[in-house]
Amino acid sequence: MEAPPVTHFGFTQPVNYLGQIHKQNDAKVISSHKEVCKQLDVCQMIIREEYEQKGQERLNKSSSFSKQLSQKVAQQLQKYQRERNNIHCKKTNLLLQRLQNGKL
């Protein structure tokens, strides 16, 4: 004699004993859990990619800023050297003029 069908969570299944219902529900929970885990893995991968992209953007900005700073320092150094050379040339010219005028 066949057992009567039992409705559980919207499903109708012939059940010989209560353990089968639990096994069926456990399988659905496990399947649902696996699906949630897959979705979580996808979300984590997307977040990781976004985080790495933002990190790369920050690194690029930092690198760009570093290059700009280096260029600025190089320009300041060149300016300082030109000014120093100009002062040196002026002093040299002044000394030459004094020598020529006999003031030294």
C-alpha positions as a Markdown table, in Angstrom:
| # | Residue | x | y | z |
|---|---|---|---|---|
| 1 | Met | 0.0 | 0.0 | 0.0 |
| 2 | Glu | 1.4 | 3.4 | -1.0 |
| 3 | Ala | 1.7 | 6.2 | 1.5 |
| 4 | Pro | -0.6 | 9.3 | 1.0 |
| 5 | Pro | 1.1 | 12.4 | -0.5 |
| 6 | Val | 2.1 | 15.1 | 2.0 |
| 7 | Thr | 2.3 | 18.8 | 1.3 |
| 8 | His | 5.3 | 20.5 | 2.8 |
| 9 | Phe | 6.5 | 24.0 | 1.9 |
| 10 | Gly | 4.3 | 23.9 | -1.2 |
| 11 | Phe | 5.6 | 20.6 | -2.5 |
| 12 | Thr | 3.6 | 17.4 | -2.6 |
| 13 | Gln | 5.7 | 14.3 | -2.0 |
| 14 | Pro | 4.7 | 10.7 | -1.1 |
| 15 | Val | 6.3 | 10.2 | 2.3 |
| 16 | Asn | 6.9 | 6.8 | 3.9 |
| 17 | Tyr | 8.3 | 8.4 | 7.1 |
| 18 | Leu | 9.2 | 11.8 | 8.4 |
| 19 | Gly | 12.9 | 11.5 | 7.8 |
| 20 | Gln | 12.4 | 11.8 | 4.1 |
| 21 | Ile | 10.8 | 15.2 | 4.5 |
| 22 | His | 13.8 | 16.4 | 6.5 |
| 23 | Lys | 16.3 | 14.9 | 4.0 |
| 24 | Gln | 14.4 | 16.7 | 1.2 |
| 25 | Asn | 14.4 | 20.0 | 3.0 |
| 26 | Asp | 18.0 | 19.6 | 4.1 |
| 27 | Ala | 18.9 | 19.1 | 0.4 |
| 28 | Lys | 17.0 | 22.3 | -0.5 |
| 29 | Val | 18.7 | 24.2 | 2.3 |
| 30 | Ile | 22.1 | 23.0 | 1.1 |
| 31 | Ser | 21.3 | 23.8 | -2.5 |
| 32 | Ser | 20.1 | 27.3 | -1.4 |
| 33 | His | 23.2 | 27.7 | 0.7 |
| 34 | Lys | 25.5 | 26.8 | -2.2 |
| 35 | Glu | 23.7 | 29.3 | -4.4 |
| 36 | Val | 24.1 | 32.0 | -1.8 |
| 37 | Cys | 27.8 | 31.1 | -1.5 |
| 38 | Lys | 28.3 | 31.4 | -5.2 |
| 39 | Gln | 26.6 | 34.8 | -5.2 |
| 40 | Leu | 28.8 | 35.8 | -2.2 |
| 41 | Asp | 31.9 | 34.7 | -4.1 |
| 42 | Val | 30.8 | 36.9 | -7.1 |
| 43 | Cys | 30.2 | 39.9 | -4.8 |
| 44 | Gln | 33.6 | 39.4 | -3.1 |
| 45 | Met | 35.3 | 39.2 | -6.5 |
| 46 | Ile | 33.6 | 42.4 | -7.7 |
| 47 | Ile | 34.5 | 44.2 | -4.4 |
| 48 | Arg | 38.1 | 43.0 | -4.6 |
| 49 | Glu | 38.4 | 44.2 | -8.3 |
| 50 | Glu | 36.9 | 47.6 | -7.3 |
| 51 | Tyr | 39.3 | 47.9 | -4.3 |
| 52 | Glu | 42.3 | 47.0 | -6.5 |
| 53 | Gln | 41.2 | 49.5 | -9.2 |
| 54 | Lys | 40.8 | 52.2 | -6.6 |
| 55 | Gly | 44.2 | 51.3 | -5.2 |
| 56 | Gln | 45.7 | 51.5 | -8.7 |
| 57 | Glu | 44.1 | 54.9 | -9.2 |
| 58 | Arg | 45.6 | 56.1 | -5.9 |
| 59 | Leu | 48.9 | 54.7 | -6.9 |
| 60 | Asn | 48.7 | 56.5 | -10.3 |
| 61 | Lys | 47.7 | 59.7 | -8.6 |
| 62 | Ser | 50.6 | 59.3 | -6.1 |
| 63 | Ser | 53.0 | 58.6 | -9.0 |
| 64 | Ser | 51.8 | 61.6 | -10.9 |
| 65 | Phe | 52.1 | 63.8 | -7.9 |
| 66 | Ser | 55.6 | 62.4 | -7.3 |
| 67 | Lys | 56.6 | 63.2 | -10.9 |
| 68 | Gln | 55.2 | 66.7 | -10.6 |
| 69 | Leu | 57.0 | 67.3 | -7.3 |
| 70 | Ser | 60.3 | 66.0 | -8.9 |
| 71 | Gln | 59.8 | 68.3 | -11.8 |
| 72 | Lys | 59.2 | 71.3 | -9.5 |
| 73 | Val | 62.3 | 70.5 | -7.5 |
| 74 | Ala | 64.4 | 70.2 | -10.6 |
| 75 | Gln | 63.0 | 73.6 | -11.8 |
| 76 | Gln | 63.8 | 75.2 | -8.5 |
| 77 | Leu | 67.3 | 73.7 | -8.5 |
| 78 | Gln | 67.9 | 75.0 | -12.1 |
| 79 | Lys | 66.6 | 78.4 | -11.0 |
| 80 | Tyr | 68.9 | 78.4 | -8.0 |
| 81 | Gln | 71.9 | 77.4 | -10.0 |
| 82 | Arg | 71.2 | 80.1 | -12.6 |
| 83 | Glu | 70.9 | 82.7 | -9.9 |
| 84 | Arg | 74.1 | 81.5 | -8.2 |
| 85 | Asn | 75.9 | 81.6 | -11.6 |
| 86 | Asn | 74.5 | 85.1 | -12.2 |
| 87 | Ile | 75.7 | 86.3 | -8.8 |
| 88 | His | 79.1 | 84.7 | -9.4 |
| 89 | Cys | 79.3 | 86.4 | -12.9 |
| 90 | Lys | 78.3 | 89.8 | -11.4 |
| 91 | Lys | 81.0 | 89.5 | -8.7 |
| 92 | Thr | 83.6 | 88.4 | -11.3 |
| 93 | Asn | 82.6 | 91.3 | -13.6 |
| 94 | Leu | 82.8 | 93.7 | -10.6 |
| 95 | Leu | 86.2 | 92.5 | -9.7 |
| 96 | Leu | 87.4 | 92.8 | -13.3 |
| 97 | Gln | 86.1 | 96.4 | -13.5 |
| 98 | Arg | 87.9 | 97.3 | -10.2 |
| 99 | Leu | 91.1 | 95.7 | -11.5 |
| 100 | Gln | 90.8 | 97.7 | -14.8 |
| 101 | Asn | 90.1 | 100.9 | -12.9 |
| 102 | Gly | 92.9 | 100.3 | -10.6 |
| 103 | Lys | 90.7 | 100.3 | -7.5 |
| 104 | Leu | 92.1 | 97.0 | -6.2 |
